[in-house]
Amino acid sequence: MFNRTTLVILVVALAAGLGLLASQRFFAAPAPAGPAMETVRLFPQPRTLPDFSLRQSDGTQLVPGELKGHWTLVFLGFTYCPDVCPTTLAELAQAQKQWEALPEPTRPRVLFVSVDPQRDDPDRIGEYAHAFHRDTLAATADVPALEHFARSLSMVFAKVPAAEGAPPDSYTIDHSATIAVLDPQGRMAGIIQPPLQPKAIAADMAALTQASFK
């Protein structure tokens, strides 16, 4: 019989597999005309995200309208993550440094969304995200709101309980490592899949920005 941890991992794996199938359907048609991409995979048609409300590190609400006007890269994670999250944010920070010369009003943005609200309060996620790059946005919410937001991006996450005998708060979280690409209308326009290539990400985001704000 499966134990609880194994069951959670299987559920995440199944959901991730379904997300992959969905993404394959998105990419079955040719990508829209535009600048050639090195690592960003654009959907044939961007899709509008359902309403959501997250809590930013400065205490303000992050709602769909707040994501308009910029290309935005969205990454789900948590501050206690031992490897994938810090590595991803460090690589995204390398890309951010390369597009710093772009005008601030249209400069691409990175949004880190913590899926661990039990341990990650707004102050903590802000300090964590800004340690990688000062411009990184950080937000979280309660679990139902986070699940709703993750599903809208075709992503998943699940809490994996602590090992028997370990402190209860030593749990971890399995989550998607894919990065969602949102266009200046706040729609999901594509994805970036690991392994990440910071120079290619920077080049793609600069090209998309220049094409959108000529």
N, CA, C and O of each residue as an XYZ file, in Angstrom:
856
protein
N       0.853     -1.202      0.000
C       0.000      0.000      0.000
C       0.882      1.243      0.000
O       1.904      1.281      0.685
N       0.489      2.261     -0.767
C       1.266      3.487     -0.820
C       1.144      4.234      0.508
O       0.072      4.281      1.113
N       2.282      4.830      0.959
C       2.169      5.726      2.094
C       1.772      7.104      1.587
O       1.683      7.320      0.379
N       1.536      8.031      2.497
C       0.987      9.334      2.103
C       1.955     10.107      1.229
O       1.545     10.733      0.252
N       3.243     10.071      1.571
C       4.230     10.815      0.786
C       4.285     10.297     -0.637
O       4.323     11.080     -1.586
N       4.289      8.971     -0.788
C       4.339      8.391     -2.129
C       3.113      8.792     -2.930
O       3.214      9.105     -4.116
N       1.949      8.781     -2.279
C       0.715      9.139     -2.966
C       0.764     10.585     -3.454
O       0.357     10.879     -4.578
N       1.266     11.492     -2.602
C       1.363     12.902     -2.987
C       2.255     13.060     -4.200
O       1.921     13.787     -5.135
N       3.394     12.376     -4.184
C       4.338     12.483     -5.298
C       3.716     11.947     -6.581
O       3.908     12.515     -7.656
N       2.966     10.842     -6.463
C       2.315     10.286     -7.648
C       1.272     11.244     -8.208
O       1.144     11.389     -9.423
N       0.526     11.900     -7.319
C      -0.482     12.854     -7.760
C       0.188     14.013     -8.498
O      -0.283     14.431     -9.556
N       1.291     14.534     -7.940
C       2.002     15.633     -8.590
C       2.532     15.197     -9.944
O       2.445     15.937    -10.924
N       3.082     13.989     -9.994
C       3.627     13.489    -11.256
C       2.532     13.354    -12.309
O       2.733     13.694    -13.475
N       1.360     12.849    -11.882
C       0.245     12.712    -12.814
C      -0.213     14.065    -13.322
O      -0.448     14.240    -14.518
N      -0.342     15.025    -12.411
C      -0.781     16.367    -12.806
C       0.231     17.010    -13.730
O      -0.137     17.671    -14.701
N       1.520     16.816    -13.428
C       2.557     17.380    -14.291
C       2.473     16.754    -15.673
O       2.656     17.434    -16.682
N       2.194     15.444    -15.716
C       2.065     14.771    -17.004
C       0.905     15.313    -17.803
O       1.013     15.511    -19.014
N      -0.219     15.556    -17.122
C      -1.375     16.129    -17.812
C      -1.066     17.531    -18.313
O      -1.499     17.928    -19.395
N      -0.301     18.285    -17.499
C       0.095     19.626    -17.931
C       0.974     19.570    -19.160
O       0.862     20.412    -20.051
N       1.858     18.571    -19.212
C       2.720     18.421    -20.376
C       1.900     18.099    -21.617
O       2.162     18.633    -22.695
N       0.909     17.226    -21.467
C       0.048     16.913    -22.602
C      -0.693     18.154    -23.078
O      -0.843     18.384    -24.278
N      -1.154     18.950    -22.117
C      -1.864     20.183    -22.485
C      -0.936     21.123    -23.234
O      -1.329     21.732    -24.229
N       0.300     21.240    -22.753
C       1.240     22.138    -23.419
C       1.563     21.638    -24.814
O       1.760     22.436    -25.731
N       1.619     20.319    -24.983
C       1.885     19.789    -26.307
C       0.764     20.159    -27.270
O       1.015     20.411    -28.448
N      -0.478     20.192    -26.771
C      -1.602     20.598    -27.615
C      -1.462     22.070    -27.994
O      -1.785     22.465    -29.114
N      -0.977     22.881    -27.045
C      -0.778     24.293    -27.353
C       0.238     24.471    -28.463
O       0.084     25.338    -29.324
N       1.302     23.628    -28.441
C       2.380     23.812    -29.395
C       2.164     23.014    -30.678
O       3.046     22.983    -31.537
N       1.007     22.368    -30.821
C       0.742     21.595    -32.029
C       0.638     22.508    -33.249
O       1.014     22.121    -34.355
N       0.129     23.714    -33.042
C       0.031     24.671    -34.143
C       1.282     25.538    -34.169
O       1.981     25.637    -33.161
N       1.579     26.170    -35.307
C       2.754     27.012    -35.385
C       2.643     28.203    -34.446
O       1.545     28.693    -34.179
N       3.798     28.672    -33.942
C       3.821     29.852    -33.083
C       3.490     31.082    -33.916
O       3.712     31.092    -35.127
N       2.954     32.133    -33.266
C       2.608     33.336    -34.006
C       3.846     34.006    -34.579
O       4.953     33.831    -34.068
N       3.649     34.783    -35.653
C       4.766     35.491    -36.248
C       5.320     36.498    -35.255
O       4.572     37.103    -34.487
N       6.629     36.674    -35.274
C       7.270     37.589    -34.341
C       8.753     37.307    -34.326
O       9.256     36.568    -35.172
N       9.470     37.896    -33.359
C      10.906     37.667    -33.290
C      11.223     36.191    -33.029
O      10.485     35.504    -32.322
N      12.322     35.718    -33.603
C      12.731     34.329    -33.399
C      13.139     34.134    -31.941
O      13.856     34.961    -31.377
N      12.683     33.041    -31.336
C      12.954     32.765    -29.932
C      14.033     31.687    -29.781
O      14.078     30.719    -30.541
N      14.897     31.882    -28.784
C      15.920     30.893    -28.487
C      15.444     29.874    -27.457
O      15.712     28.680    -27.593
N      14.737     30.340    -26.426
C      14.327     29.437    -25.354
C      12.869     29.604    -24.937
O      12.277     28.671    -24.396
N      12.277     30.778    -25.179
C      10.857     30.979    -24.880
C      10.029     30.231    -25.922
O      10.261     30.364    -27.123
N       9.061     29.443    -25.452
C       8.138     28.736    -26.355
C       6.791     29.435    -26.285
O       6.077     29.330    -25.288
N       6.452     30.146    -27.345
C       5.210     30.895    -27.376
C       4.049     30.012    -27.814
O       4.213     29.142    -28.669
N       2.871     30.237    -27.225
C       1.661     29.541    -27.637
C       1.166     30.131    -28.967
O       1.460     31.286    -29.274
N       0.433     29.363    -29.740
C      -0.177     29.920    -30.951
C      -1.081     31.107    -30.637
O      -1.137     32.073    -31.398
N      -1.797     31.027    -29.497
C      -2.644     32.130    -29.051
C      -2.480     32.290    -27.545
O      -2.597     31.308    -26.813
N      -2.208     33.513    -27.059
C      -2.156     33.718    -25.600
C      -3.508     33.415    -24.976
O      -4.541     33.558    -25.631
N      -3.509     32.998    -23.719
C      -4.788     32.730    -23.067
C      -4.952     33.635    -21.850
O      -4.017     33.843    -21.077
N      -6.152     34.160    -21.701
C      -6.467     35.046    -20.587
C      -6.525     34.262    -19.288
O      -7.122     33.187    -19.235
N      -5.912     34.792    -18.244
C      -5.941     34.135    -16.940
C      -7.222     34.490    -16.200
O      -7.698     35.621    -16.299
N      -7.785     33.542    -15.461
C      -8.949     33.874    -14.634
C      -8.532     34.833    -13.521
O      -7.345     34.975    -13.227
N      -9.509     35.484    -12.910
C      -9.206     36.419    -11.828
C      -8.419     35.729    -10.716
O      -8.649     34.561    -10.405
N      -7.496     36.469    -10.132
C      -6.733     35.960     -8.998
C      -6.355     37.137     -8.114
O      -6.421     38.293     -8.534
N      -5.961     36.832     -6.898
C      -5.506     37.864     -5.969
C      -4.417     37.262     -5.091
O      -4.655     36.329     -4.324
N      -3.218     37.817     -5.223
C      -2.090     37.384     -4.405
C      -1.663     38.541     -3.505
O      -2.027     39.691     -3.750
N      -0.904     38.236     -2.481
C      -0.428     39.240     -1.535
C       1.059     39.479     -1.778
O       1.875     38.573     -1.602
N       1.412     40.709     -2.185
C       2.800     41.016     -2.486
C       3.614     41.237     -1.214
O       3.066     41.401     -0.124
N       4.931     41.237     -1.384
C       5.821     41.366     -0.225
C       5.679     42.717      0.470
O       6.002     42.844      1.651
N       5.188     43.746     -0.269
C       4.996     45.058      0.357
C       3.610     45.206      0.973
O       3.245     46.288      1.432
N       2.830     44.111      0.983
C       1.514     44.126      1.606
C       0.379     44.473      0.666
O      -0.786     44.332      1.039
N       0.680     44.925     -0.546
C      -0.374     45.270     -1.497
C      -0.869     44.019     -2.221
O      -0.195     42.989     -2.238
N      -2.059     44.126     -2.819
C      -2.629     43.000     -3.555
C      -2.108     42.978     -4.996
O      -1.969     44.016     -5.643
N      -1.831     41.789     -5.466
C      -1.442     41.598     -6.862
C      -2.625     40.957     -7.571
O      -2.964     39.801     -7.318
N      -3.246     41.718     -8.459
C      -4.404     41.257     -9.222
C      -4.046     41.343    -10.702
O      -3.034     41.955    -11.046
N      -4.859     40.737    -11.604
C      -4.493     40.680    -13.021
C      -4.047     42.000    -13.635
O      -3.089     42.027    -14.407
N      -4.724     43.092    -13.307
C      -4.369     44.380    -13.898
C      -2.958     44.827    -13.586
O      -2.353     45.564    -14.365
N      -2.419     44.385    -12.442
C      -1.074     44.781    -12.030
C       0.006     44.177    -12.925
O       1.137     44.662    -12.945
N      -0.330     43.134    -13.655
C       0.656     42.469    -14.497
C       0.643     42.983    -15.931
O       1.342     42.442    -16.787
N      -0.124     43.995    -16.196
C      -0.180     44.543    -17.553
C       0.919     45.578    -17.768
O       1.373     46.228    -16.826
N       1.337     45.719    -19.025
C       2.319     46.730    -19.375
C       3.745     46.216    -19.466
O       4.637     46.948    -19.894
N       3.977     44.964    -19.068
C       5.313     44.364    -19.109
C       5.184     42.901    -19.518
O       4.143     42.282    -19.298
N       6.236     42.351    -20.111
C       6.372     40.902    -20.178
C       6.835     40.436    -18.801
O       7.720     41.046    -18.202
N       6.242     39.366    -18.303
C       6.522     38.897    -16.941
C       6.806     37.410    -16.941
O       6.097     36.629    -17.576
N       7.856     37.022    -16.219
C       8.189     35.611    -16.015
C       7.746     35.214    -14.617
O       8.136     35.846    -13.635
N       6.932     34.166    -14.524
C       6.371     33.737    -13.236
C       6.944     32.377    -12.856
O       6.896     31.422    -13.631
N       7.493     32.314    -11.627
C       8.079     31.068    -11.126
C       7.470     30.735     -9.770
O       7.438     31.582     -8.877
N       6.986     29.501     -9.611
C       6.461     29.034     -8.329
C       7.571     28.365     -7.533
O       8.385     27.632     -8.094
N       7.609     28.615     -6.224
C       8.624     27.983     -5.388
C       8.365     28.256     -3.919
O       7.238     28.556     -3.525
N       9.405     28.150     -3.114
C       9.278     28.447     -1.684
C      10.683     28.706     -1.127
O      11.670     28.187     -1.649
N      10.761     29.506     -0.073
C      12.069     29.973      0.397
C      12.890     28.880      1.075
O      14.111     29.007      1.170
N      12.252     27.811      1.550
C      12.985     26.715      2.186
C      13.452     25.677      1.163
O      14.026     24.653      1.534
N      13.210     25.934     -0.100
C      13.614     25.032     -1.174
C      15.140     24.910     -1.184
O      15.833     25.928     -1.197
N      15.675     23.692     -1.180
C      17.123     23.526     -1.066
C      17.903     23.684     -2.364
O      19.112     23.912     -2.318
N      17.258     23.571     -3.512
C      18.061     23.540     -4.735
C      17.402     24.231     -5.930
O      17.933     25.222     -6.431
N      16.259     23.728     -6.393
C      15.668     24.243     -7.632
C      15.355     25.735     -7.543
O      15.669     26.483     -8.469
N      14.743     26.177     -6.448
C      14.314     27.576     -6.339
C      15.490     28.553     -6.334
O      15.505     29.483     -7.141
N      16.480     28.372     -5.445
C      17.594     29.324     -5.489
C      18.364     29.293     -6.801
O      18.834     30.327     -7.275
N      18.492     28.116     -7.381
C      19.190     28.026     -8.668
C      18.424     28.774     -9.749
O      19.012     29.528    -10.525
N      17.105     28.566     -9.800
C      16.282     29.224    -10.812
C      16.311     30.739    -10.651
O      16.490     31.462    -11.631
N      16.138     31.225     -9.423
C      16.126     32.672     -9.206
C      17.491     33.289     -9.490
O      17.568     34.424     -9.960
N      18.563     32.562     -9.212
C      19.903     33.064     -9.528
C      20.094     33.170    -11.042
O      20.684     34.131    -11.534
N      19.592     32.179    -11.771
C      19.710     32.213    -13.237
C      18.833     33.313    -13.834
O      19.236     33.988    -14.781
N      17.639     33.492    -13.279
C      16.789     34.581    -13.747
C      17.414     35.937    -13.432
O      17.269     36.881    -14.209
N      18.106     36.043    -12.302
C      18.781     37.293    -11.944
C      19.862     37.632    -12.965
O      20.080     38.803    -13.275
N      20.534     36.617    -13.484
C      21.529     36.859    -14.528
C      20.867     37.469    -15.760
O      21.405     38.390    -16.375
N      19.698     36.947    -16.111
C      18.962     37.502    -17.247
C      18.501     38.926    -16.947
O      18.582     39.801    -17.809
N      18.016     39.160    -15.721
C      17.552     40.491    -15.353
C      18.656     41.531    -15.487
O      18.412     42.644    -15.952
N      19.867     41.171    -15.081
C      20.987     42.114    -15.175
C      21.262     42.497    -16.624
O      21.702     43.612    -16.908
N      20.999     41.562    -17.541
C      21.276     41.829    -18.949
C      20.225     42.714    -19.595
O      20.503     43.358    -20.606
N      19.013     42.761    -19.030
C      18.002     43.636    -19.636
C      17.776     44.907    -18.810
O      16.795     45.614    -19.039
N      18.659     45.209    -17.860
C      18.517     46.414    -17.047
C      18.585     47.694    -17.876
O      18.062     48.729    -17.462
N      19.231     47.628    -19.054
C      19.346     48.823    -19.895
C      18.031     49.185    -20.576
O      17.891     50.295    -21.091
N      17.072     48.273    -20.588
C      15.781     48.577    -21.210
C      15.027     49.603    -20.364
O      15.203     49.635    -19.146
N      14.193     50.438    -20.979
C      13.436     51.452    -20.219
C      12.602     50.810    -19.116
O      11.935     49.801    -19.346
N      12.639     51.383    -17.940
C      11.932     50.811    -16.790
C      10.432     50.636    -17.021
O       9.875     49.635    -16.571
N       9.746     51.572    -17.706
C       8.291     51.421    -17.880
C       7.874     50.181    -18.660
O       6.741     49.718    -18.528
N       8.785     49.637    -19.473
C       8.433     48.455    -20.259
C       9.388     47.278    -20.009
O       9.286     46.247    -20.674
N      10.296     47.425    -19.071
C      11.292     46.372    -18.790
C      10.610     45.083    -18.332
O       9.677     45.143    -17.532
N      11.052     43.919    -18.819
C      10.479     42.647    -18.341
C      10.619     42.508    -16.828
O      11.501     43.105    -16.211
N       9.739     41.715    -16.254
C       9.750     41.515    -14.801
C       9.778     40.022    -14.472
O       9.398     39.172    -15.277
N      10.237     39.744    -13.273
C      10.220     38.383    -12.740
C       9.338     38.387    -11.497
O       9.495     39.231    -10.615
N       8.405     37.433    -11.437
C       7.515     37.296    -10.279
C       7.732     35.936     -9.633
O       7.499     34.899    -10.254
N       8.180     35.948     -8.378
C       8.342     34.727     -7.592
C       7.111     34.566     -6.710
O       6.796     35.452     -5.916
N       6.416     33.441     -6.847
C       5.210     33.180     -6.055
C       5.492     32.019     -5.119
O       5.718     30.896     -5.569
N       5.480     32.283     -3.814
C       5.700     31.215     -2.842
C       4.432     30.396     -2.661
O       3.350     30.940     -2.439
N       4.581     29.085     -2.760
C       3.450     28.175     -2.552
C       3.523     27.551     -1.150
O       2.971     26.479     -0.906
N       4.211     28.239     -0.243
C       4.377     27.774      1.136
C       3.972     28.883      2.108
O       4.814     29.375      2.859
N       2.692     29.287      2.108
C       2.280     30.405      2.965
C       2.414     30.123      4.456
O       2.462     31.055      5.258
N       2.476     28.855      4.834
C       2.616     28.515      6.248
C       3.931     29.035      6.825
O       3.983     29.463      7.978
N       4.990     28.996      6.018
C       6.295     29.445      6.501
C       6.763     30.740      5.842
O       7.607     31.447      6.392
N       6.220     31.053      4.666
C       6.686     32.216      3.907
C       5.707     33.372      4.016
O       4.736     33.449      3.264
N       5.974     34.288      4.979
C       5.132     35.477      5.075
C       5.653     36.521      4.086
O       6.735     36.337      3.529
N       4.916     37.609      3.850
C       5.336     38.607      2.861
C       6.736     39.162      3.090
O       7.489     39.338      2.133
N       7.100     39.443      4.347
C       8.432     39.979      4.619
C       9.517     38.990      4.197
O      10.520     39.374      3.596
N       9.306     37.730      4.513
C      10.312     36.718      4.205
C      10.481     36.549      2.691
O      11.608     36.478      2.202
N       9.373     36.486      1.949
C       9.516     36.269      0.511
C      10.138     37.487     -0.165
O      10.855     37.353     -1.156
N       9.863     38.677      0.373
C      10.478     39.877     -0.188
C      11.984     39.871      0.001
O      12.730     40.132     -0.943
N      12.436     39.577      1.210
C      13.874     39.526      1.485
C      14.542     38.452      0.638
O      15.637     38.651      0.112
N      13.876     37.323      0.512
C      14.440     36.202     -0.255
C      14.572     36.570     -1.731
O      15.638     36.389     -2.319
N      13.510     37.079     -2.327
C      13.530     37.403     -3.754
C      14.506     38.525     -4.066
O      15.228     38.467     -5.061
N      14.530     39.548     -3.217
C      15.392     40.700     -3.477
C      16.859     40.373     -3.272
O      17.725     41.097     -3.764
N      17.154     39.313     -2.565
C      18.554     38.896     -2.410
C      19.129     38.432     -3.741
O      20.343     38.477     -3.943
N      18.273     37.991     -4.643
C      18.728     37.562     -5.973
C      18.781     38.751     -6.927
O      19.766     38.934     -7.642
N      17.717     39.562     -6.937
C      17.695     40.776     -7.754
C      16.684     41.740     -7.152
O      15.575     41.350     -6.786
N      17.076     42.989     -7.055
C      16.227     43.987     -6.374
C      14.885     44.197     -7.055
O      13.928     44.630     -6.414
N      14.802     43.894     -8.362
C      13.554     44.144     -9.082
C      12.582     42.966     -9.065
O      11.458     43.091     -9.552
N      12.992     41.834     -8.516
C      12.116     40.660     -8.513
C      10.888     40.911     -7.636
O      11.012     41.314     -6.479
N       9.721     40.671     -8.189
C       8.476     40.776     -7.428
C       8.256     39.473     -6.672
O       8.651     38.407     -7.143
N       7.627     39.553     -5.501
C       7.358     38.365     -4.704
C       5.946     38.443     -4.150
O       5.487     39.504     -3.726
N       5.263     37.300     -4.160
C       3.877     37.274     -3.687
C       3.536     35.884     -3.169
O       4.237     34.913     -3.455
N       2.462     35.801     -2.413
C       1.930     34.526     -1.940
C       0.437     34.720     -1.678
O      -0.117     35.775     -1.989
N      -0.205     33.721     -1.117
C      -1.639     33.793     -0.802
C      -1.970     32.582      0.051
O      -1.075     31.826      0.429
N      -3.242     32.391      0.358
C      -3.601     31.160      1.051
C      -3.583     30.017      0.037
O      -3.547     30.251     -1.171
N      -3.607     28.782      0.536
C      -3.428     27.626     -0.344
C      -4.489     27.539     -1.436
O      -4.131     27.310     -2.591
N      -5.785     27.712     -1.132
C      -6.773     27.643     -2.224
C      -6.508     28.658     -3.336
O      -6.627     28.333     -4.518
N      -6.151     29.882     -2.957
C      -5.869     30.908     -3.970
C      -4.637     30.545     -4.781
O      -4.598     30.776     -5.990
N      -3.627     29.976     -4.124
C      -2.415     29.558     -4.825
C      -2.701     28.401     -5.775
O      -2.170     28.358     -6.884
N      -3.541     27.464     -5.338
C      -3.896     26.342     -6.213
C      -4.633     26.844     -7.453
O      -4.388     26.373     -8.564
N      -5.532     27.797     -7.255
C      -6.270     28.387     -8.371
C      -5.313     29.067     -9.347
O      -5.434     28.898    -10.560
N      -4.363     29.833     -8.816
C      -3.398     30.551     -9.656
C      -2.500     29.567    -10.395
O      -2.249     29.726    -11.590
N      -2.014     28.548     -9.680
C      -1.129     27.555    -10.309
C      -1.848     26.831    -11.444
O      -1.278     26.646    -12.520
N      -3.087     26.424    -11.214
C      -3.847     25.732    -12.262
C      -4.011     26.605    -13.501
O      -3.971     26.106    -14.626
N      -4.194     27.901    -13.296
C      -4.379     28.800    -14.436
C      -3.125     28.876    -15.292
O      -3.189     29.239    -16.466
N      -1.975     28.530    -14.699
C      -0.700     28.519    -15.422
C      -0.313     27.105    -15.859
O       0.795     26.885    -16.350
N      -1.229     26.148    -15.680
C      -0.963     24.726    -15.971
C       0.206     24.206    -15.140
O       1.028     23.427    -15.623
N       0.270     24.642    -13.895
C       1.311     24.208    -12.969
C       0.682     23.540    -11.757
O      -0.519     23.659    -11.516
N       1.514     22.837    -11.002
C       1.028     22.126     -9.821
C       2.027     22.270     -8.681
O       3.205     22.556     -8.897
N       1.530     22.064     -7.464
C       2.407     21.948     -6.296
C       1.692     21.102     -5.265
O       0.464     21.017     -5.263
N       2.459     20.477     -4.390
C       1.876     19.639     -3.343
C       2.828     19.554     -2.167
O       4.037     19.402     -2.340
N       2.272     19.652     -0.972
C       3.054     19.547      0.253
C       3.420     18.095      0.508
O       2.564     17.213      0.446
N       4.690     17.846      0.795
C       5.163     16.502      1.128
C       5.488     16.499      2.619
O       6.427     17.179      3.032
N       4.741     15.755      3.443
C       4.933     15.781      4.891
C       6.357     15.416      5.306
O       7.075     14.723      4.585
N       6.746     15.899      6.483
C       8.068     15.598      7.021
C       8.204     14.098      7.266
O       7.214     13.402      7.489
N       9.425     13.619      7.221
C       9.692     12.209      7.479
C       9.305     11.865      8.914
O       9.303     12.730      9.790
N       8.986     10.623      9.138
C       8.586     10.174     10.474
C       9.684     10.492     11.476
O      10.849     10.155     11.266
N       9.302     11.146     12.568
C      10.249     11.501     13.611
C      10.890     12.859     13.427
O      11.532     13.361     14.350
N      10.736     13.477     12.249
C      11.312     14.800     11.988
C      10.343     15.877     12.464
O       9.152     15.604     12.615
N      10.830     17.098     12.706
C       9.928     18.188     13.111
C       8.840     18.404     12.057
O       9.124     18.329     10.862
N       7.614     18.668     12.474
C       6.506     18.828     11.510
C       6.751     19.908     10.467
O       6.291     19.794      9.331
N       7.489     20.976     10.857
C       7.709     22.071      9.909
C       8.894     21.828      8.978
O       9.329     22.737      8.272
N       9.417     20.597      8.978
C      10.524     20.284      8.067
C      10.013     19.649      6.772
O      10.776     19.025      6.034
N       8.723     19.814      6.505
C       8.145     19.297      5.271
C       8.774     19.998      4.062
O       9.435     21.026      4.207
N       8.566     19.445      2.898
C       8.999     20.093      1.667
C       7.803     20.222      0.729
O       6.701     19.789      1.067
N       8.008     20.800     -0.420
C       6.923     21.001     -1.380
C       7.424     20.644     -2.770
O       8.443     21.160     -3.230
N       6.695     19.753     -3.432
C       6.965     19.456     -4.832
C       6.210     20.478     -5.680
O       5.043     20.768     -5.416
N       6.873     21.018     -6.690
C       6.221     22.036     -7.519
C       6.794     22.029     -8.925
O       7.896     21.533     -9.155
N       6.044     22.577     -9.852
C       6.486     22.693    -11.234
C       7.717     23.588    -11.305
O       7.821     24.578    -10.580
N       8.650     23.228    -12.189
C       9.854     24.035    -12.383
C       9.774     24.883    -13.644
O      10.673     25.678    -13.919
N       8.693     24.715    -14.416
C       8.495     25.502    -15.626
C       8.235     26.968    -15.267
O       7.657     27.256    -14.219
N       8.654     27.881    -16.119
C       8.413     29.308    -15.931
C       7.321     29.751    -16.906
O       7.408     29.490    -18.106
N       6.308     30.415    -16.388
C       5.237     30.942    -17.233
C       5.649     32.296    -17.792
O       6.243     33.113    -17.089
N       5.330     32.528    -19.058
C       5.628     33.796    -19.718
C       4.315     34.524    -19.959
O       3.465     34.049    -20.713
N       4.147     35.679    -19.318
C       2.933     36.481    -19.479
C       3.230     37.678    -20.367
O       4.279     38.309    -20.239
N       2.308     37.990    -21.266
C       2.516     39.113    -22.183
C       2.075     40.430    -21.542
O       1.560     40.415    -20.425
N       2.262     41.565    -22.215
C       1.910     42.861    -21.612
C       0.419     43.053    -21.349
O       0.027     44.023    -20.700
N      -0.412     42.146    -21.842
C      -1.847     42.182    -21.500
C      -2.164     41.284    -20.307
O      -3.327     41.129    -19.936
N      -1.129     40.693    -19.707
C      -1.321     39.828    -18.549
C      -1.813     38.445    -18.906
O      -2.282     37.713    -18.035
N      -1.715     38.069    -20.185
C      -2.157     36.747    -20.633
C      -0.981     35.781    -20.638
O       0.167     36.188    -20.815
N      -1.272     34.505    -20.444
C      -0.209     33.512    -20.527
C       0.105     33.282    -22.004
O      -0.726     32.788    -22.767
N       1.330     33.655    -22.383
C       1.710     33.633    -23.790
C       2.669     32.507    -24.135
O       2.876     32.212    -25.312
N       3.263     31.868    -23.118
C       4.218     30.803    -23.405
C       4.877     30.297    -22.145
O       4.455     30.618    -21.034
N       5.915     29.505    -22.326
C       6.636     28.925    -21.191
C       8.128     28.886    -21.486
O       8.559     28.984    -22.635
N       8.898     28.741    -20.424
C      10.326     28.434    -20.511
C      10.540     27.184    -19.669
O      10.149     27.145    -18.502
N      11.150     26.177    -20.244
C      11.381     24.934    -19.527
C      12.855     24.777    -19.179
O      13.717     25.181    -19.960
N      13.159     24.200    -18.022
C      14.555     23.968    -17.661
C      15.179     22.898    -18.544
O      14.467     22.077    -19.121
N      16.513     22.901    -18.655
C      17.472     23.787    -17.982
C      17.442     25.194    -18.560
O      17.256     25.387    -19.762
N      17.631     26.177    -17.677
C      17.534     27.569    -18.097
C      18.845     28.055    -18.711
O      19.937     27.622    -18.342
N      18.690     28.962    -19.652
C      19.831     29.588    -20.313
C      19.682     31.104    -20.147
O      18.994     31.740    -20.946
N      20.312     31.693    -19.129
C      20.097     33.111    -18.830
C      20.307     34.050    -20.011
O      19.509     34.965    -20.214
N      21.365     33.845    -20.795
C      21.614     34.744    -21.931
C      20.492     34.632    -22.962
O      20.055     35.638    -23.520
N      20.028     33.408    -23.214
C      18.949     33.213    -24.178
C      17.648     33.804    -23.658
O      16.891     34.399    -24.425
N      17.378     33.651    -22.368
C      16.176     34.240    -21.770
C      16.212     35.749    -21.919
O      15.221     36.362    -22.318
N      17.358     36.353    -21.597
C      17.494     37.807    -21.700
C      17.283     38.271    -23.137
O      16.601     39.268    -23.379
N      17.865     37.551    -24.084
C      17.731     37.937    -25.492
C      16.287     37.830    -25.954
O      15.785     38.715    -26.648
N      15.616     36.744    -25.569
C      14.217     36.558    -25.975
C      13.318     37.629    -25.372
O      12.478     38.201    -26.067
N      13.490     37.902    -24.085
C      12.628     38.879    -23.430
C      12.877     40.287    -23.958
O      11.944     41.083    -24.065
N      14.130     40.600    -24.290
C      14.425     41.904    -24.873
C      13.767     42.020    -26.251
O      13.204     43.061    -26.592
N      13.843     40.937    -27.042
C      13.245     40.954    -28.381
C      11.726     41.103    -28.297
O      11.132     41.866    -29.059
N      11.098     40.371    -27.369
C       9.649     40.467    -27.216
C       9.237     41.867    -26.766
O       8.243     42.415    -27.241
N      10.011     42.436    -25.849
C       9.704     43.779    -25.363
C       9.824     44.808    -26.481
O       8.954     45.662    -26.650
N      10.902     44.717    -27.232
C      11.100     45.681    -28.324
C      10.024     45.534    -29.394
O       9.589     46.527    -29.977
N       9.588     44.294    -29.658
C       8.544     44.083    -30.655
C       7.185     44.616    -30.182
O       6.375     45.073    -30.989
N       6.945     44.552    -28.865
C       5.653     44.967    -28.302
C       5.551     46.470    -28.114
O       4.452     47.026    -28.133
N       6.703     47.142    -27.929
C       6.680     48.577    -27.601
C       7.529     49.382    -28.578
O       8.356     50.197    -28.170
N       7.319     49.148    -29.857
C       8.040     49.896    -30.890
C       7.597     51.349    -30.870
O       8.084     52.154    -31.663
